[in-house]
Amino acid sequence: MAIEVGTKAPEFELKSQHGETVKLSDFRGEKHVVLLFYPFAFTGVCTDELCALRDELPKFVNDDVQLLAVSNDSPFALRVFAEREGLDYPLLSDFWPHGAASRAFGVFDEDKGCAVRGTFVIDKEGVVRWSVVNAIPDARDLNDYVKALGDL
C-alpha cells in the first residue's frame, strides 16, 4: 500500500544520473516536490511519461517546485537515458539497496522487482498532499500533477 496523503514523506538519499547525492530533505522549507516513481528507463510508457514532463518542465521545475523521478535502474543507465531523451531534471537511482525508497513509499512490486507508477506531491514541510498510483502498464496524466500543485 502506498503511503497516505497527509503523512510525512519518508526520507531518502539517492544518487542522480550525474552521481550527485539527492535527499528529499534537501528541498524542505524551500520547494514543493513532485516525486515520480517509474518502473524502468528505456521502456515505452516510461519514456513517454518522462518526455511529456520534459516538454512541460517549467511547470515542474521552478522557484517553487522540484521534480524528482525515481527508478530502480543504475545511475549509469539513467545517465545514458537522460542524455538520449534530453531529460534535464534529476533521475534518481533506487538501485541499491534495491528498491529501498520505492518500498518506503509503498510502490515497489516485489514480484517484478521494480516500482509501479506512483506519484506523490509533497509540500515544503515534507507532507504528502496528493498521490496517484497506477499499475505498471498504465500511464499517468501529468495535468493531474499541475492541478495538485495549484491546490497547495
Stockholm file with secondary structure:
# STOCKHOLM 1.0

chainA/1-152         MAIEVGTKAPEFELKSQHGETVKLSDFRGEKHVVLLFYPFAFTGVCTDELCALRDELPKFVNDDVQLLAVSNDSPFALRVFAEREGLDYPLLSDFWPHGAASRAFGVFDEDKGCAVRGTFVIDKEGVVRWSVVNAIPDARDLNDYVKALGDL
#=GR chainA/1-152 SS CCCCTTSBCCCCEEEETTSCEEEGGGGTTTCEEEEEECSCTTSHHHHHHHHHHHHTGGGTSSSSEEEEEEESSCHHHHHHHHHHHTCCSCEEECTTTTTHHHHHTTCEETTTTEECEEEEEECTTSBEEEEEEECTTCCCCHHHHHHHHHTC
#=GC SS_cons         CCCCTTSBCCCCEEEETTSCEEEGGGGTTTCEEEEEECSCTTSHHHHHHHHHHHHTGGGTSSSSEEEEEEESSCHHHHHHHHHHHTCCSCEEECTTTTTHHHHHTTCEETTTTEECEEEEEECTTSBEEEEEEECTTCCCCHHHHHHHHHTC
//
